[in-house]
Amino acid sequence: MQETTAHPPEAAVTVRLTLNGDPITIEVSPSAILLDVLREQLGLTGTKKGCDHGQCGACTVHVDGRAMNACLRLAVMCEGQAVTTIEGLAEAGHLHPIQQAFLDHDAFQCGYCSPGQIMSAVALLEDHRIAGDVATVREAMSGNLCRCGAYQNILAAIQDVRLRRHAQEGGGDA
């Protein structure tokens, strides 16, 4: 008879971070993926689990203002960082302009990819290095897949917010 050795469970690690503007401390497994911690431990189910391989963008969140796939990031890597999920975009009961534009332009089909699309769009609009032409926006959003094919409406929503911001900043026509 072959002897088997039981491996002890991984010891929990304390992670301190800012989640949607609020400081939190959470105990996680050292191998816990941020996406799973958000959904299963913290109950923030707006961030979707799609491919679980970083290829679809459904799990996009912001970490210190940068869009990234939560399925590819260990939760312990977020120590001391600010994490924003789709639940953290609205402020004072008002939708983020991108969220409103998605509604206005019917950029939802089934809605599964929408949180990741919205998080990527917000990061795109905040990154002033990215030009606003259609080709550049499409390229910047290429990490987010939509199986329903709402790409034209998503692009229209992003361009609408970009043009409104440009006009508010005194840029006139873009």
Secondary structure, 3 states (H helix, E strand, C coil): CCCCCCCCCCCCEEEEEEECCEEEEEEECCCCEHHHHHHHHCCCCCCCCCCCCCCCCCCEEEECCEEEEHHHCEHHHHCCCEEECHHHCCECCECCHHHHHHHHCCCCCCCCCHHHHHHHHHHHHHCCCCCCCHHHHHHHCCCCCCCCCCHHHHHHHHHHHHHHHHHHCCCCCC
